[in-house]
Amino acid sequence: MGLWLSSWLILLWFASSVSPCWAAPANTSASFSFKDNFDIMWAEDHFKTSADGRVWYLYLDKETGCGFQTRRRYRFGWFSMKLKLVAGDSAGVVTAYYMCSDLGAGPDRDELDFEFLGNRTGQPYTIQTNVYRSGVGGREMRHMLWFDPTEDFHTYSMLWNSHHIVFFVDRVPIRVYRNTDRPNNFFPNEKPMYMFSSIWNADDWATRGGLEKTDWKNAPFVSSYKDFHADGCQWEDPYPACVSTTTEHWWDQHEAWSLTDGQHEDFSWVGRNLVIYDYCKDYERYPTLPEECSI
């Protein structure tokens, strides 16, 4: 118990001391209404909004979950959403927030994932990120969070350009997936992607490797969303000009090709204290590590 409390004291210290890193300039992000920019993927009766339409809710019960997707595709940019996760006993429940090139999770898809893995009451959420290229994934990292994501909304963002993909929680970079002067052959940069979110039952793997099952007495499980922002290159066939210009868009200018000094400091702290799993250190799974692990 002492070690557990000490860990959370460290996390509380981190929450109060992270440096103010840059993120998307406030005057360049575009915020979208749900009905004008998203479609429900399935189970529309499991989707609701607040009276003013600004907050969206996805419900999971024993019958089904629910999900939504953007109507537009993007290739490169900044994408963010505020989420409040399922409170209480959420073991077995996954809230996914991700970008994908295929509406049906096809075999050749590219994908960038945030997955929030529920847990038993009183235990911290685990956040999993993953990268797919041409239908192949296996690039998972898992982190603890330094706050309770069920108590309030927090912002989860992705910066995607041809140099790197950065996963942010609030203003803190938790993962950087690089494509440098020595190219990363597993870097998804060719296919435009939709933005998705969903809630679903994954108790065969999500909590302690499937040992903790979903307790349906606690259903419905509800994830809450608001303030989706996208500042990216909207795809237009056959090839929009914005994917190849670097001077007109902040997300692909030189300053956005690497982390700032403050972001490096926070990212290093996260790496030392919050990483639970890193595929680049899993020699049992990968006796020969994927080549991008050396970048």
Secondary structure, DSSP 8 states (H G I E B T S, - for coil): -HHHHHHHHHHHHHHHH------S-TTT-EE--HHHHEEEEE-GGGEEE-TTS-EEEEEE-SS--EEEEESS-EEEEEEEEEEE---S--TTEEEEEEEES-TT--TT--EEEEEEE--STTS--EEEEEEEBTTB----EEEE-SS-TTTS-EEEEEEE-SSEEEEEETTEEEEEEE--SS--TT---SS-BEEEEEEEE-TTTTTGGGTS---GGG--EEEEEEEEEEEEEE--SS--GGGS-SSS-GGGSGGGGS--HHHHHHHHHHHHHTEEEEGGG-TTT-SS--GGGG-
